[in-house]
Amino acid sequence: MPHITAVRTVAIPVADQDRALEFYQRKLGFETLSDTPLPQLGGRWLVVGLPEGTTSVALLLSTAVGVDTGIRLATKDAAAAHAALTGQGVETSELISWPGVPPMFTFTDQDGNRLYLTQE
């Protein structure tokens, strides 16, 4: 389909948008891109992103949290990122470093949603 040009926004279900916003800003360095009341959904359209990024994350109010998001984030240094997140109390897996595969690990956000961090 030639009309699709990019993946712009992915969504993560969250139980509390304020708590989620604090996690994504303070622990991961995301910035608020949109924060608009959306009473139709019982919350707001809350979108965060990285300062230099082109893809954003919508933090959508939901009761179905604790999912494997499948979202892969990138870092220049997986070991340093692993140490930093662990030091901030973020639940992380072991740092995996297999021959021929970039170092990577998983971590969970405030609602138990799993994300992946892979070295570029």
Backbone hydrogen bonds, N-H to C=O, Kabsch-Sander energy under -0.5 kcal/mol:
donor,donor_aa,acceptor,acceptor_aa,energy
4,I,1,M,-1.3
8,R,6,A,-0.7
10,V,56,S,-2.3
12,I,58,A,-2.7
14,V,60,L,-2.9
20,A,16,D,-2.4
21,L,17,Q,-2.6
22,E,18,D,-2.1
23,F,19,R,-2.0
24,Y,20,A,-2.8
25,Q,21,L,-2.2
26,R,22,E,-2.8
27,K,23,F,-2.2
28,L,23,F,-1.0
29,G,25,Q,-1.2
30,F,24,Y,-2.6
31,E,49,G,-3.4
33,L,47,V,-3.3
34,S,47,V,-1.8
36,T,45,W,-2.0
38,L,43,G,-2.7
41,L,38,L,-2.0
42,G,39,P,-0.9
43,G,38,L,-1.5
45,W,36,T,-3.2
46,L,44,R,-1.1
47,V,34,S,-2.8
47,V,45,W,-0.6
48,V,57,V,-3.0
49,G,31,E,-2.2
50,L,55,T,-0.5
53,G,50,L,-1.5
56,S,8,R,-3.3
57,V,48,V,-3.2
58,A,10,V,-3.0
59,L,46,L,-3.1
59,L,57,V,-0.5
60,L,12,I,-1.9
60,L,58,A,-1.0
62,S,14,V,-2.5
65,V,63,T,-1.2
69,T,67,V,-0.9
69,T,114,R,-1.9
70,G,114,R,-0.5
73,L,71,I,-0.6
73,L,116,Y,-3.2
75,T,118,T,-1.8
81,A,77,D,-2.3
82,H,78,A,-2.6
83,A,79,A,-2.3
84,A,80,A,-2.5
85,L,81,A,-2.7
86,T,82,H,-2.5
87,G,83,A,-2.3
88,Q,84,A,-1.0
88,Q,85,L,-0.5
89,G,86,T,-1.6
90,V,85,L,-2.5
92,T,90,V,-0.5
93,S,106,T,-2.6
96,I,94,E,-0.6
96,I,104,M,-3.4
101,V,98,W,-2.0
104,M,96,I,-2.1
105,F,117,L,-1.8
107,F,115,L,-2.2
108,T,91,E,-2.0
109,D,113,N,-1.9
112,G,109,D,-1.8
114,R,67,V,-2.6
115,L,107,F,-2.9
116,Y,71,I,-2.4
117,L,105,F,-2.9
118,T,73,L,-2.6
119,Q,103,P,-2.8
120,E,75,T,-3.2
